[in-house]
Amino acid sequence: MPASHVVEVQGLQLHYLEWGTRGSPDLLLVHGWTGLGETWTAVAEALADRYHIVAPDLRGHGRSDKPATDYLLRDFARDIVQLVERAGLRRPAYVGHSWGGNIGTMLAAEYPDAISCAFLEDPVYWKMIDAFVTSLPRGLARLDRPEAEIRAEAQARGLDAAATDAEVYRHHHFSRDALTRLLTDNRDWAFRCEDALRRIAVPTLVLVGDIAAPGLGGYMQPEELAYYRTIASPHTNFRLWPDVGHLMHDARPAQFIAELTTFLEPHAPR
């Protein structure tokens, strides 16, 4: 089991999980909107013999504090910068999914001294302009789903009591403010991301999900990807995963870990 810790950042209590041994290269895993640190468990367990791994619950999520305001992208980025300092990490390699990929983009451009490299899994750029319409209803429906309904479905799937409790928690661990403020207050990132991509100053790989993949497709249009390739800094590469949507490390865990390991080998701190 990972160790559980709390650290103060910007006046908030931020919870994080820790795997591996201190003294190994530091690796920071950052979840997306409505996720939490535990969503990285399979990735962390696969790499814990080589890396010291930290996976926070972002503000408004999991066991971290849930303020009513302050859900701008810069608030999340500053949380991570202070977490790196106060958890004693040494320019960790950064891995971020979705909204965590947005945070990583800002860190790679504005706080390059805080991280050594960035591995970004289907970050949300242009789609931020309408996510408060296209994504918010889905998040609110998940948050408002009755506990009894979640438990009945879990029991029908044959889950034991502990797994059923975990299903309830995964539906309800984030706050309504985190849902609404994050998406409505950050629509301008659809445009500001271009400046950040131009200024990325650490080795960065952006994995792009396939928008045509079944289920939850990727979040980047083909034309958008083509444009970003023309403006991004020389430190940045993009890689499209055909037939894989937004949830890349869940859909193809072995492929994700192999890709991440290959990227980290020359770039992670030693």
WOGIPE-V57205 format. One record per backbone hydrogen bond with DSSP energy under -1.0 kcal/mol. CO is the residue of the C=O (numbers start at 0). NH is the residue of the N-H. E is the energy in kcal/mol with one decimal. If there is no record, write none. Layout:
BEGIN
[[CO,NH,E] [CO,NH,E]]
END
This chain:
BEGIN
[[2,17,-2.2] [4,15,-2.5] [6,13,-3.3] [8,11,-2.7] [11,8,-2.7] [12,64,-2.6] [13,6,-2.4] [14,56,-2.9] [15,4,-2.6] [16,54,-2.3] [17,2,-2.4] [18,52,-2.2] [20,23,-2.1] [24,51,-2.8] [25,92,-2.2] [26,53,-2.4] [27,94,-2.8] [29,96,-2.2] [31,34,-2.3] [35,38,-2.0] [36,39,-1.9] [37,40,-2.0] [39,43,-3.0] [40,44,-2.8] [41,45,-1.5] [42,46,-1.1] [43,47,-1.3] [46,49,-2.0] [46,50,-1.9] [51,26,-2.7] [52,18,-2.4] [53,28,-2.6] [54,16,-2.2] [57,60,-2.1] [59,174,-2.1] [60,63,-1.9] [64,59,-2.8] [71,75,-1.5] [72,76,-2.4] [73,77,-2.3] [74,78,-1.8] [75,79,-2.0] [76,80,-2.2] [77,81,-2.3] [78,82,-2.4] [79,83,-2.6] [80,84,-1.7] [81,85,-3.0] [82,86,-2.5] [83,88,-2.4] [91,115,-1.9] [92,27,-3.2] [93,118,-2.8] [94,29,-3.0] [95,120,-3.2] [96,99,-2.7] [97,101,-1.4] [98,102,-2.2] [99,103,-2.1] [100,104,-1.9] [101,105,-2.1] [102,106,-2.6] [103,107,-2.6] [104,108,-1.2] [105,109,-3.3] [106,110,-2.2] [107,200,-2.7] [110,113,-2.1] [116,93,-2.4] [117,204,-2.4] [118,95,-2.0] [119,206,-3.1] [120,97,-2.7] [124,127,-1.8] [125,128,-2.0] [126,129,-1.5] [129,132,-1.8] [129,133,-2.7] [130,134,-2.5] [130,135,-1.6] [134,138,-1.9] [135,139,-2.7] [136,140,-2.3] [137,141,-1.7] [138,142,-2.3] [139,143,-2.5] [145,149,-1.8] [146,150,-2.7] [147,151,-2.2] [148,152,-2.1] [149,153,-2.3] [150,154,-2.5] [151,155,-2.0] [152,156,-1.3] [153,158,-2.3] [154,157,-1.3] [159,163,-2.3] [160,164,-2.4] [161,165,-2.0] [162,166,-1.8] [163,167,-2.0] [164,168,-2.3] [165,169,-2.5] [166,170,-1.3] [167,171,-1.2] [168,172,-1.5] [174,178,-1.8] [175,179,-2.6] [176,180,-2.5] [178,182,-1.2] [179,183,-2.5] [180,184,-2.5] [185,188,-1.6] [186,189,-1.7] [187,190,-1.8] [187,191,-2.5] [188,192,-2.0] [190,193,-1.3] [191,195,-1.7] [192,196,-2.8] [193,197,-1.8] [194,198,-1.2] [196,232,-2.5] [202,117,-2.5] [203,236,-2.3] [204,119,-2.9] [205,238,-2.8] [206,121,-2.9] [207,240,-2.8] [209,212,-2.0] [209,217,-2.0] [214,216,-1.3] [215,245,-2.3] [220,224,-2.5] [221,225,-2.3] [222,226,-1.9] [223,227,-2.6] [224,228,-2.0] [226,229,-1.3] [227,231,-2.5] [232,235,-2.0] [234,203,-2.6] [236,205,-2.9] [238,207,-2.9] [240,243,-1.4] [243,209,-3.9] [245,247,-1.6] [246,250,-2.6] [247,251,-2.6] [251,255,-2.7] [252,256,-2.6] [253,257,-2.2] [254,258,-2.5] [255,259,-2.8] [256,260,-2.8] [257,261,-2.1] [258,262,-2.0] [259,263,-2.7] [260,264,-1.8] [263,267,-3.0]]
END
